[in-house]
Amino acid sequence: MSDPKGEVIQRYDLLHRGAGPKGTDIARPAEFLIDSSGIIRWVNLTENIAVRARPEQVLEAFEQGEQVTPQ
């Protein structure tokens, strides 16, 4: 997702202060499942840009349909 003004980063509390090149602020890597009502059903947050959820983890979360609260 492109977020040039950082609005989504701020709304979902994804700002990682000082973690970018030369100490710049960047977004934390994150994956969300959001249903058609706008309810966050699953969140995967990490500090490591190379770490992502495996497809089977995302599918399991989708199938369970549990509501979660982002940290």
N, C-alpha and C positions, 0 to 999 in steps of 0.2 A: 504494500500500500504506500502510496506517496503521501507524505504529510509535511509539506514545505514550511508550514507555519507552526508545526508541533502541537496542533490542537488535539489530535487523537492521543499522542504521546502523553500529554498532560492529563487528559480526561481519564485515561486508564493507568495513570501513575507508572509510566514506563521509562521515565527519564533516568539515565545512568550518568550521574554527574562525574565529569573528569575521566571517563573511561575511553574516550576517543583519542585520536592522534593529537599529540601535543596538549593533552589534558582537556580537550573539548568535550562537551556533553553529547551523548548519543542515546539512541533508544535501546532499551533492553530487548533482546530477542524474545518474541512472544507469539504464541498461537492461541486463538480463541475459537470456540464453537459458540455461535450466537444464533438462537432460534428466531423464527419469523416474528415473534413478539418482542424481540430485542433483549431477551433474557440470556445472560451468559450461562451456558451449560457446561463449559469445560475450559480450563486455562492451563497452558504450559508456559511457564516463565523460566528463563535460564540466564545466567551471566555469561555464558560461552556462546558466541555466534555460531560455532560449528555444531552445537548440540540442538537437535530437533527431535520432536516426537516421531516415533516410528508409525507408519501408516496403520498398523494393527492397533496401536494405542488410541489413535484418533477414532478409528472405527468402533472400538469398544466403548469409548466415551459417548459417541454418537448413539450407539444402540442402547446404552444405559439411560440416557436422557436425564441425568441428574443435574440439578441446579447447583452451581458453586459460586462462591464469592471470591473475586480476585484479591490477592494479598497486596 
